[in-house]
């Protein structure tokens, strides 16, 4: 139940931001796609921050975990790898 409530809260926050910048929902395609890109990139801030704090190689995480999440994996016909997490 918690993920649903958090999702609703995030949606309310985005709706408020849309209202403040004068964008109607559903947003025009370009604005919506940029918003989704922002969400995908924003999800990577904490993992990258944790790497920096722990002193781990940031670029390795960016090239693997972040790139796979933001860009998706290209179809290769191979079975999927273990989930990263």
N, C-alpha and C positions, 0 to 999 in steps of 0.2 A: 504494500500500500504506500510505503514511503516514496518509492520512485515516482509514483503517479502524482502525489502531492507536490513533490519537488518539480516535476515537469509542469504542473499547473502553475506553480509559483514562477518558474522561469518564463512561461508563456505570458503571464500577467506583467512581468517586468518588461519583456520585449514589447508587449502591447502598449505599455506606458511610454517606452522610448519611441515607438512608432508615432504615438500621438504627439509627443514633444517635438519631433522633427517634421511632423506634418505628412506622414506617409499613411495611406489607407491600407487596410488589410483585406484581402490578400494583396501583398505588395506586388508592384510590377516585377516581371521576371528578373531584370538585372539587379534590382535592389534586393530581391529575395535571395538570389544566388550569392550575392556579396555577403548578405547576412549569414547564410549557411557556411560560407567560407570562413567568416569571422568566428562562428561557433566552433568549427573544426580546428582552427588555429588556436582559439582560446583554450580548448581542451588540452592543448599541449604545453601550456604555460607551467602548470604544476609539475609534470614529469621532468621538464627541462630544469626548472628551479631546484627540484630535488637532486638532480645530477650535479648541478653547480655546487649546492651545499655539501653534498657527499664527496665532492672532488672527483667524480667519475668523468669519463670522456663524453662530453656533450654531443659532439658530432656523430658519434656512433649511435646514440639514441635517436638523434634527428634523422639520420639516414635509414634507420630500421623502423623503430616503433612509430615515430612521428610520420615518416613518409608513408608507411603502410596504412596508417589511420587516415591521414589527410588525402592522399592520392589514391588509395586502394591498391590492391595487388593486380597486376596484369594477369589475365588468364593464361595458364601455361599447360593445362591438361594434367598437371601433377596433382596429387592429393593435397589438400590444404595442410599447412604447418600447424603446429600447436598454437593456440591463441596466446598472444603476448599480453602479459598483465602483471 
